[in-house]
Each structure stands twice: as structure tokens, then as C-alpha cells.
Amino acid sequence: MLRASANTSAKYFIPRNSRQHLPVYTELRNGSQCFILIKKIQGHAPALAKDLTDSLFAPQSFEASHMRIEQRSDRLVIKGARPDWKDRVVDWLRERGY
């Protein structure tokens, strides 16, 4: 089942995990590289990636210029992230009704 977001008809849905949390995780690699993972995406993941790119940060901000999103099967990987971005992503999803 796909859920519509507040401003557009979404083509994706992100179900909560068994503890009723959104499946958004922080992953640290090599001690300094931080990635934000959004797992279990149902539907059109590229649409979610575009929505995040367009509205998670201000267009000309430092964060927006360093953020790169890759799709891997049913998940998105946000590269160039900092650990505190996880909270921003979770808040962004909650604002849209997930």
C-alpha cells in the first residue's frame, strides 16, 4: 500500500519496523565515513531520492552540496552525511506522514 505525502501523491512507501520505528540507520565505515541508510522502501525509490535531494536541505547549503544519494535494491544510501543527518531524515519522513 502506498501512502500519499502532504504535498504530492507519493509513489513510494516506507513501512515501520517491528518496533514501530522508521527504518533509517547510521553506518560508520573506516572510522570517518558516515552513511545514512533508508531501508525497506516499497514503490519508486528514485522518487524518494529526488524528494530528499530537493527538500531535505536548502538548495545552496553546504549539506546539499555534499549529499549524494545512491539506490541499492530496496534501500537508499545517503553519502557525504554526518551522524546528525539521521534525525533530519527521520523528521523529514514524519512530516510527510510516515
Buried (B, 14 or more C-beta within 10 A) or exposed (E): EEBEBEEEEBBBBBEEEEEEEBBBBBEEEEEEEBBBBBBEBBBBBBBBBEBBBEBBBEEEEEBBEEBEBEEEEBBBBBEBBEEEBBEBBBEBBEEBEB
